[in-house]
């Protein structure tokens, strides 16, 4: 462990911004809010940003936790975060999006999927609604199989397999994503009802099973093209996503 002691003034600044969320085993440490001005279609929109970290140790001695982190190579791991807009704690209702990281779609703008579109569109919807949060779930790449395995799945897709069969033939299930950490953070930030931006009923079920008050669902389809039409149709036909009336998709 790095023997360098964190200065007391540094601890005093950070400890008011760190929250302990206890889990059945271990804890989640949530840091924030942090002011984050975001470029949203040329308009600067200010969100409040939080990030969280899972840890086996449960303690409110944040100095100990911070000192411990300096010996960990956290850049080798994925950490999730959440963008909050408006009075998220007290607003009567709020729009939320549980967004699974997509390296190719979110960063490179890939049109093989609709993830990049969904990311930006949900941020716009939350801003227009006035209150909400976008949870960016970093351990969900490729529906939970990771980036390298996703790349191999893409190779299979280029050879005629759909997204479900590609994952299954690599030894994975169709969808192994887990929302429990995000829901723990959500409950720490808000107890009032939420409306979920999703086409996936499994996300709704995860919230409801965890006892979160869900007032409804808002669909999010768009950016449909020749490059992702088969992918989107597979979501509906094989993964149970809810089709929106009037979608320009065909078998």
N, C-alpha and C positions, 0 to 999 in steps of 0.2 A: 504493500500500500504506500502511496505517496505520503511522506511524513510532513509535508508542508501544511501548516495550520491555516485555516481560512480566517482572515481578519474579522474582528468582531463587527466592524461597520458593514462589511459585506453580508454577514449573516443577518444583521438587523434589517438590511434592505430586502433580502430574499425571503426571510421567514414569514413575512406578512403576505407574501404572494404564493406560498406553498400550502396546499391543503392535503391532509391525509384522508384517504377513503379506504376504510377497512374492507377486506374481502373475506370469504370463507377461509381462504389460505393466503397469507401474505397481504399486501396492500397496494393501492394505486396512489402515487404521488402526483398531484395536479398542480402545475405552475401557471399563474396568470391571475387576472387578465392582463394582456399586453396590447397596447394600442397598435393596430395594424392597418394603415391606409392601403387600400387595394385599388388597382386600376381595373375598372369594370366597364369595358367598351368605351374607354376614353374619359370616364367619369371617375373621380377619386371618391371611394366609399370607405369609410372607416369602420372596421370590425374590431371586436375584442378577441384576441387569440389566446388559447390555452394549449398546453401540451401535457401529456401524461406518460408515466413510466411505471411499469410493474416491478415490484421488489418483494423478495421473500421476507425481508425484515420489516417489522411493524413498529415504528417509533416516531414520536413527535420531536425527537432530538434531530432537527434538520441539519445542524452542523455536522453531525456524524454521517448523515446520508450524503451531503454535498461533498465531504472529504472522501467518502468511499467512491464517488463517481469518477474522481480524477484518476483512479487506477483501473477503471473499466474502459474498454474500447467501444464506447457506445455508438460510434459512427459505423461500426460493423453490424449494428442491429437496427431494426425499424422501430420508430416510436410514432404513435398516432397523436392527432391533435384535433382541435375543434375551433371553428370560427363562429363567433356569436355576434348577432346584430340586434340592436334595440334593447329594450328592457326585458331581457329573456327570463329573468327570475320572476317578475311580477305580472307580465302581460297575460291577459286572460287566455289567449291561445297563441301558439307559435308554430311556425313551419320548421320542420327539421328534415335533414337529409343524412342518411347513413351511407357515405360514399366510399366504396372500396377503391383503394389505390390502383391506378392503371398506368404503369410507366410509359407504355407506348401511346396511349390515348391522351392522358392528362398532360404529359410533357411534350411529346413529339407531334401530337395532333393526328394520330393514326385514324384513318377512316375504316379500319377493319372492325371497329366497335363504335359504340355511341357514348363512351365514357367521358371523353373530353367535353363533348357537348353537354352531357348531363351535369358535369361539374360546374361549368360556367353558368348554365341555365338555372340551376338550383340556387346559386349565389344571387343571381338577378331576382329570382322569385322571392327569396328571403328578404332581400333589400326592399322590393316593392311591397311586400306584405307588412313590413315594418318591425317584425320581431321574429327571430328564428336562429337556427344554428346548423352549421354544416360540419358533421363529424367526418374527418378524413382518416380512414382506417388502413394503417400502413402494413398490416400483416395479412391483407386480403388479396394480394396480387394473384391473378389467374384463378379467382374464386377459392383462394387459399393454398394453391400449389406452389407458389413462388415464381420468381421471374425466369430462372433458368428452365424450370419445367414448363412454364408457359411458352417459352421459345420453342421447346421440343413439340409442344402441342400445336403450335402454329405450323411447324413442318408437317405434322400429320394432317392438319386442316388443308394444307396446300396439296395434299395427296388424297383428298376426297372425304376425310372424316369430318363430322360436325364437332362442335365444341364439347359436347357431352361425351361422345365416343372417344375423342382425343384424350380427354382427362382420364377416362376409365381405362383405356388401353395403356396408359402410363402407370397404372396401379393406384390411381386416386379415385375418390368419389366425385360425382358431378360438382358438388358444392360443399366445402368443408368450413365455410366461414362461420365465425362465432362473434356474437354481438354483446357478450356479457360485460366486457370491460367498458365499452362505449355506453352501455345502459347504466352502469354504476356511475360514470361521470355525468351522464344526463341527469340522473336523480340527484346528484350533488349540486347541480346548477339550477334545477327546476323541478317542482312537484306538481305544477298545474298541467292541464291537458296539452297535447301536441297533435299536430296534423303532419303525417309523414309523407314526404315526397318520394314515391316509389312506384314501380310496376310489379314488385316482388312481394307476394303475400307472406313469404317466410320472414321478411323483416317486420311486418305488422305483427305476426304471431310471436316473434321473439320479444317485442315490446310488451304485448299484452300478457304473455306468460310471466314476464318479470314484474307485473303489477303496475306498469306505467299507464297512465290515463291517455288513451288515444281517441281523439275526437273525429278522426277521418283520415282519408288518403287522397293525395293529389297525384295523378299520373304524370310521367315525364318521358314522352316519346319524342323523337325528332332526329334531324340530321340523317335521315334514311337515304341510302344510296346503293348503287350496284355492288359496292365493296362490303357492305355490312348487312344486306338484306337477308342472306341465309343465316347469319349469326343471330339476327333479331327474331327470325321466324323460329329458330331452334329454342330461343328463350321462351317463346310462347308454347310451342308444341311439346317440348320435352322438359323444360325447367319450371313450367307452371306460372310464368309471368302473365299478368292480366292485360289482354289486348285492349287497345283503345279504339272505340268506334270511329270508322273513317280512315284508319291507318292504311297507307298505300303499300301494303304487303300482300304477297301472294305466294302460294306454294309452287 
